[in-house]
Amino acid sequence: MRVVVSPLKMSSAASYGCVYFDRRCFRKDDVKSSKGRKLYVCNSVASTPQGLQFANTKVQIPEKTVRIGVLGASGYTGSEIVRLLANHPYFGITLMTADRKAGQSIGSVFPHLATQHLPDLIAIKDANFSNVDAVFCCLPHGTTQEIIKALPKGLKIVDLSADFRLRDIKEYEKWYGQPHRATDLQREAVYGLTEIYRREIQDANLVANPGCYPTSIQLPLVPLIKANLIKSKNIIIDAKSGVSGAGRGAKEANLYTEIAEGIHSYGITGHRHVPEIEQGLSEAANSEVTVSFTPHLMPMSRGMQSTIYVELAPGVSVEDLYQHLRIFYENEEFVVLQKEKEVPHTRHVRGSNYCFMNVFPDRIPGRAIIISVIDNLVKGASGQALQNLNLMMGIPESTGLNYMALLNSHAFHGFKEWLHCTKIHSCILSFKPNGVSQNTNRKSLCAMNITAGQSGNPEKINLDRIMNKARKIWDSSPQSVKTFPWNRALENFIQLILDLIVAVIKYLCLPVLAVSSLSEMSYCAHEKKLFLIPIPLLVGVAVAGVLRETALELSPLLKDAEVPWHLIAIAIFFTLLKLPGPYYPYWGRIFIPHFANGGLLRTLYFAFLWYRRPQKASEPLPPECKVRFSPSFDVLLQLSLSVIHLGGFETYILPWPLRKRHYRHESRNL
């Protein structure tokens, strides 16, 4: 409601824009004066709040505003309705009911709504609907029918329960286990999936607001089924919801310890949203559609994701699905088809009335995967209800719903609802995450733009900075550290690691080969082909010999090399043949692993001969590599070398410069 201000006097330097009264709904004859009304100052900057002085205000009151009643305001969907209506320019709440919370204020039930000037909660039997133009009914299913039947004629009603969603009364009684007591209203009700049934909703008096799961599922599927781009059979839906979808009632299954750090399915093959989903899809296909639907409960307060697996119609590609959805929802405010390959996240729609979706190709040819995410309390309930009532009242459907998604609490680094409180003179300002500061004594509300930024990307590693720090540490190190032979130490360390690897291979290759060979032989025995094993085994032995001789002919230096590289290459070749044994075809699984076993056995035999070959005399060490010991250490050194040599461990224990031949050379010089 606009207030014309002439003039607006301030005792301190300030710039001002528009001043508004609070958006509570009241009629012309209800207003005696502007005293006590809440004032909104937009784009204002004032050094002292006490400096604001208002004079000669003239109030322009609209002829009519829409008075709203919220039935069941103490539930999650009811509280979301109240939150969304707080910033609605045409709707004002005049009635709120909650039988179990009757007599309490909405702020005592939901503290985040304590700043709103709202009527107290009352019991439904005490409600007076004479000052109500439209009603949001947020009561559980089964209780809504009698209450709506008793409401005055002419009210616009949006029912958030399931009582009027199913057109077939028998289906309702089958799935909800109770008779329907308002069949006349059932035939009158319009299903409120806004983007699909917009024309019908505009002329309706009673709208059955869709469920959360059906909303996230029908929005992507209905356009595709109507266009015959996907088959209406074999549709598989894997849906996940936050705990708020189960309501606010105290249930053991919803306790923190029952749901935290885990996920579980519920309502398998029997969830009550199944007939609602199949009803909408069957109407789109003009034939009966049956879906496989499994919901899951996620350890989060709000949010919903539906992953849908569909079969493509003949000649249709995933790109065709994407382009059709893009065109169908091109002018829709609250349905967003994301860019190709972008995966929708529930946190991207948290607290908003948006539905994000995308289409992906399945790895199985002829199938596609559709992902749709919504906030189950907004687009899945209260937000869509407000969108429907906007249409019913003839105003733009996005009015009061242009909220961007909320960031997760992690984005505020642990800050709660109020980030910071500071006292300026006698005015206490509380800074909210959305950049609005509010006076907690409810005198004024100043809209401020608070910009938060970061310098640089904290996730990017600055290599130059790391190198500079390392260089400074090196420069400040003692001279003894700088003169230490780091390169030689690194070579010794690398050689030690290589020697350990060789030792592991040397002592484990034979047991591993034996165990794997027994496994392959057991398969042949099971297939009654054990008598065939010698054939590929002998062929492998022969091939290994041919490969060895060929390698030595091509490079005679391999005979005197310190490492038998040709044998290592042959062993790798047969190992690569052996590893995919279980994946070979039938006869390949019979022959190829045993062929590889024969080659590996022959290669191991060659390796044994190579290690037992006569060693050439060692060349004398250069002077810088000679190690001198004191006479008192000579006896201990000789004993240690004898033990190492007798055990055959000199190749794997001693570092590179102090190998067996080096020690023997030094022992002659001692």
Buried (B, 14 or more C-beta within 10 A) or exposed (E): BEBEBEEBEBEEEBEBEEBBBBBBBBEEEEEEEEEEBBBBBEEBEBEBBEEBEBEEBEBEBEEEBBBBBBBBBBBBBBBBBBBBBBEBBBBBBBBBBBBEBBEBBBBEBBEEBBBBBBBBBBEBEEBEBEEBBBBBBBBBBBBBBEBBEEBEEEBBBBBBBBBBBBBEEEBBEEBBEEEBEBEEBBEEBBBBBBBBBBEBBBEBBBBBBBBBBBBBBBBBBBBBBBBEBBBBEEBBBBBBBBBBBBEBEEEEEBEEEBBEEEEEEEBEEEBBBBBBBBBBBBBBBEEEBBBEBBBBBBBBEBBBBBBBBBBBBEEBEBEBBBBBBEEBBEEBBBBBBBEEEEEBBBBBBBBBBBBBBBBBBBEEEBBBBBBBBBBBBBBBBBBBBBBBBBBBBEBEBEBBBEBEBBEEEEEEEEEEEEBEEEEEEEBBBBBBBEEBBBBEEEEBBBBEEEEEEEEEEEEEEEEEEEEEEEEEEEEEEEEEEEEEEEEEEEBBEEBBEEBEEBBEEBEEBEEEBEEBBEEBBEBBEEEEBBEBBEBBBBBBBEBBBEBBEEBEEEEEEBEEEEEBEBBBEBBEBBBEBBEEBEEBEEEEBBBBBBBBBBBBBBBBBBBEEBEEEEEEEEEEBEEEEEEEEEEEEEEEBEEEBEEBEEEEBBBBBBBBBBBBBBBBBBEEEE
